[in-house]
Amino acid sequence: MLELQQVAIITGKDNREGSQELVLVLACRNQDRAKIAGEKLLRKYNNKNLLIETITLDTSDSSSVLNAAKVIETRYKHVNYLFCNAGIMSISGLDWKGIVNGILKHPLEFVGGTEALVQNVGLQTKEGLGLVFATNFFGHYLLLEFDKNDIQHVRGKKPYESSKFITDQISVVLDKQILKEKKIRSFVVEPGNVATNILSGIASQLFIGFVYSAFLLVRLVFGIFRLTVTPWNGSYGAFYAATENEQKLDGSLKYNTCCTRLGSLFVDPQPIKTNKKLASYLVDELDQLVAYTTGNSE
């Protein structure tokens, strides 16, 4: 069992972390991609005190999540940071009507939203859970292994936004109530709008390059701070939450990653709009779902 000073687990893959006496665990569905990302980090930082390991984790598959939890519990004495970074937005195409409408009626808001994208609906995991709900939220909730109408938004038109809304509601409850007894903190971080490979399956590289350039131009001209553009910039909020003095952080705030016109990074904390009754209801529903997927339901 490893007993190094710091253990950081990142679901999905990330390109920022690296510090002395750190075990960085990339928990990913695709081990080949995880190993490639790890090798890039080692080449970039060349830090003898940085150890990178990989764990197989598919947050859309409950059995994979539980197996990963067992590996983590066996291999590491403690975990200092858990970055719940894994997520998907399943897109079938571009909504040209929405694009034209957004550009003409509210261009600044349009740039930072998902109005231009047609999201796939009705997608489910092999266990019958909403795919986006399971991947973006429930898999991470299950990973924590707590003993304890359509919340999965399978039929809704915006499953990605729904999973983010649930994350906001639950995170506040985790920080203020459920995890408080164990002295564990939970924070929501918003990466801003990042030009990733999310369009790779439906658009050409030329178009993706155009979107990237457009983001930079709009940020420069209009000063839209949420256009962080690059994954490196987008990860700054998580870096901030992990390294800032814990006493200065508030679980009822969302830490929005922002970028100035010329690329300087900063964090803009904003209150999370919560509904206590809804949050309590969601916790009950999620705990029942945990019991069902793990076979512990009565």
Order of alpha helices (4+ residues) and beta strands (2+ residues): beta-beta-alpha-beta-alpha-beta-beta-alpha-alpha-beta-alpha-alpha-beta-alpha-alpha-alpha-beta-beta-alpha
